């Protein structure tokens, strides 16, 4: 069976025992879930200062199309200079779960749904009847695996990996790039 037929998740993450409070407190889970959603809201609203408060300095972001960034400042600079990935677009976190890995480390797994709501000049799109008829449109869906660390009783995002991305061919016509984005990274 091709991996596209099923969603591949980190081993054990669906096991209900990983949701027990003894492993990660309810307060920790709520804080991490809030931060998880705030990352996408920060990206879409371009609130770089708030985003900086969620990421550790040596934050790593791995995306199959946008590459790897190995610091919070590198990622934020890339974000500032990449309007085509964010203008007129909303990123949504779905089906998020979080489990403790150790006392001060947690892992979240979630789906990301990316919607294009408005045409964007940064993608050389101009409003037209044909384009407007396609909006809003789903442009991507994928799995996101996040690593969180606790410092001084507060959680921070340390490492994010986007994987198994399905990208709308109208948004990304290159089929080889779409297949590369869908591939599960080798660890």
Residue, then its C-alpha position, 0 to 999 in steps of 0.5 A: x500500500x503506498x504511503x499516500x493511502x494512510x497517514x503515517x504518524x510517530x509511533x504510539x502517538x495515537x495510543x490513548x495512554x499518552x494522553x494521561x495527565x500523569x505524563x503531561x499536566x492539563x495545564x501544560x497541554x492547554x499552554x502547548x495547544x494555545x501556543x501551537x495555534x498562536x504560531x499560525x496566527x502569528x505567521x498569518x498576521x505577521x506578528x513577528x514579536x509575538x512569534x519570537x516569544x514562542x520560539x527558542x533562539x535555536x528553533x529549527x523549521x523544516x519544510x519540504x518546499x521552503x527548506x530548513x531554518x536553523x534559528x528563530x531569527x533566520x525563520x522570521x527573516x524568511x517569513x518577512x521576505x516570503x509574502x507569496x507563502x502567506x499573503x491572502x492565505x490562512x493556516x489552520x491547525x487541526x486534530x492536534x494532540x500532545x504527549x510528554x516525551x520527558x519532564x521538560x520535553x513534549x511532542x505535538x502532532x497535528x494536521x495543517x490545512x492551508x486555505x487561500x482566501x484572497x488573490x495576492x499580488x506577491x504571486x503575480x495574481x491579479x483579480x479576475x473572474x476566473x481566479x475569483x471563482x476558485x477562491x476560497x480554495x484549499x491549497x495544501x494539507x499536511x502533517x506537522x510534528x512539533x517538539x516543545x521544551x519547557x524553560x522556567x515553567x514556560x513552553x517554547x517551540x524548539x523544532x517543527x517538521x512539515x511532512x506528507x504535504x498534499x499541495x493543490x496543482x493549481x497553486x504548485x503546478x510542478x508535479x515533481x515538487x508536489x511529490x517531493x512535498x508529500x514524501x515522508x522525511x527520512x530520519 
